[in-house]
């Protein structure tokens, strides 16, 4: 049972940071950026590249996330700002193009073989029968700490208030003298950093590979939509929900239903589970579970 | 060289039919379908399953088109309450779910091994001529699809779709049921694409999930976007441009001698760069859609 919770928590940590960044950025730029998950993939490869030159792992992770943030900002300024003038649909197709280019660049430079980080092997911690490696523990703790910092930033500082104001009502925020460009750029940078960090920490256990981004695409979007795009805290809750469902679906024994001893869903259906939640969410709660806004359309 | 040419032309033809199908949705109706390859996948598997069950080989084609129309109807139902960008993600999810199902239901689809040994359409014809016949058939179907697509676009249905794309409220005012329009467009585009999928299965004698990757949808989108979204000749031009890039990469590989990863990345990267440049500098594509002048 505890192992079950640990698995769900780990999966949440996989998704949470990337989803958080995606959702936060959506609040400001109002189009779903498909390339966001590829930033995570780039972060993973950057961390690997920096780490393999002999830089300590923690420093490599921080550097990689800063570089990913920078990359995100540059792409936003050079590409998406211009595309957004033609509307969100064009920007979304543009994000497809960007994600193709990023995958192509990484594939060309690093190849399709997964790159494993040389993390020193340590005995996994065993807490009441649940196994958890040290790396995973650090991953979860870092994610939780960052989320806490983020909540404080968003709800208890001037910057956070400006961010929320801008997401909520851009015209009014502009009229009140907020510097929209600076805030958007800042948020872009932060969301890129979070994606890079999330991706590189994920790669610590799975290795950095080219399909990292594609594999994350639908779970991350499912979580973000479930939490309501544009709602960063909802995104984390969405990630938790997706992680719980994925873990439940793979751990439940359907045997009694079919009159057999052991019937488990094939592991490859895990991803289908999150897509199914996404579809159900879109059908019944298209604006997320935590939507309180009244709409007349 | 001759074989390579025939191969390139045939593949281009099959993709052209798929792209024309996407053009009905994306071009005429302005629907962001990011799961378009699911229609082709249905065609591929309809033919494959018909063969595996021992049914006459041509049954697969109408079967696939019917199934694709059903899927199109379902996708339109899904889109009833969704904004376009949400709907785009939903279609992406639908395509991925279908791919996962196809990968796992081994009894029906052969799982990861796929269905092999699907007969090509002109088995009895000897030598290289069966290839030529097939290519001619594909090109003929492209011509038919292009003709239908022009007719459709200029007819009442196409004009209604364009009106829905530009001014949904006005279209509703004029008595069009937007939901019906959308589902008809999806059924129409889906059926055309499923036909191309069946041809694909006959050509490669194989049905598998590699045809259903999301990346394939993006390739179709690139073809439609760079050629000229909403215009039949534009879409055909886009297909030719993308296929030329694809056909060019193997030569480059032999000349410079790099590995398959680099070749794959070069393909993907070139398509991405072309699409991005087109979006940044020539959004309407190489051959822009001609809208009738109201005056």
Contacts between the chains, C-beta under 8 A, distances in Angstrom:
chain1	res1	chain2	res2	distance
A	31	B	85	6.3
A	32	B	85	5.4
A	32	B	86	8.0
A	32	B	88	7.7
A	32	B	89	6.3
A	79	B	276	6.8
A	79	B	280	7.2
A	82	B	280	6.1
A	83	B	279	6.0
A	83	B	280	7.1
A	86	B	279	7.9
A	86	B	283	5.8
A	88	B	84	7.9
A	88	B	85	5.8
A	89	B	30	7.7
A	89	B	32	5.8
A	89	B	84	6.1
A	89	B	85	7.1
A	90	B	279	6.1
A	90	B	283	6.5
A	92	B	32	6.8
A	92	B	85	5.9
A	92	B	88	6.4
A	93	B	32	7.8
A	93	B	221	6.4
A	93	B	225	6.4
A	93	B	275	7.5
A	93	B	279	6.5
A	94	B	275	8.0
A	94	B	276	6.4
A	94	B	279	4.9
A	94	B	280	7.9
A	96	B	34	7.8
A	96	B	218	5.2
A	96	B	221	6.6
A	96	B	275	7.4
A	97	B	222	7.7
A	97	B	272	4.8
A	97	B	273	7.8
A	97	B	275	4.0
A	97	B	276	4.1
A	97	B	279	6.6
A	98	B	272	7.3
A	98	B	276	6.8
A	99	B	272	7.8
A	100	B	215	7.7
A	100	B	218	6.3
A	100	B	268	5.3
A	100	B	269	7.1
A	100	B	271	6.2
A	100	B	272	3.3
A	100	B	275	7.3
A	101	B	268	7.9
A	101	B	269	5.6
A	101	B	272	3.8
A	101	B	273	6.2
A	101	B	276	6.8
A	103	B	265	7.7
A	103	B	268	6.1
A	104	B	264	8.0
A	104	B	265	4.3
A	104	B	266	7.2
A	104	B	267	7.8
A	104	B	268	4.0
A	104	B	269	3.1
A	104	B	270	8.0
A	104	B	272	6.0
A	105	B	265	7.1
A	105	B	269	6.5
A	106	B	265	7.9
A	107	B	261	5.7
A	107	B	262	7.9
A	107	B	264	6.0
A	107	B	265	3.8
A	107	B	268	7.0
A	108	B	261	7.0
A	108	B	262	5.3
A	108	B	265	3.5
A	108	B	266	6.8
A	108	B	269	6.8
A	111	B	259	7.7
A	111	B	261	4.6
A	112	B	261	5.2
A	112	B	264	7.6
A	214	B	214	7.1
A	217	B	92	7.8
A	217	B	214	7.9
A	218	B	92	7.1
A	218	B	93	5.9
A	218	B	96	5.9
A	221	B	89	5.4
A	221	B	93	8.0
A	222	B	93	7.6
A	225	B	86	7.0
A	225	B	89	6.9
A	266	B	104	5.4
A	268	B	100	6.5
A	268	B	103	6.4
A	268	B	104	5.6
A	269	B	100	6.5
A	269	B	104	6.2
A	271	B	96	7.1
A	271	B	100	6.1
A	272	B	96	7.6
A	272	B	97	5.3
A	272	B	100	4.2
A	272	B	101	7.1
A	275	B	93	4.2
A	275	B	94	8.0
A	275	B	96	5.5
A	275	B	97	4.9
A	275	B	100	7.7
A	276	B	97	6.7
A	278	B	89	7.4
A	278	B	90	7.3
A	278	B	93	5.0
A	279	B	78	7.2
A	279	B	90	6.1
A	279	B	93	5.6
A	279	B	94	7.1
A	279	B	97	7.5
A	282	B	78	7.2
A	282	B	82	6.0
A	282	B	86	6.0
A	282	B	89	7.6
A	282	B	90	4.9
A	283	B	78	6.7
A	283	B	81	7.7
A	286	B	81	5.8
A	286	B	82	5.5
A	286	B	83	7.7
A	286	B	86	5.9
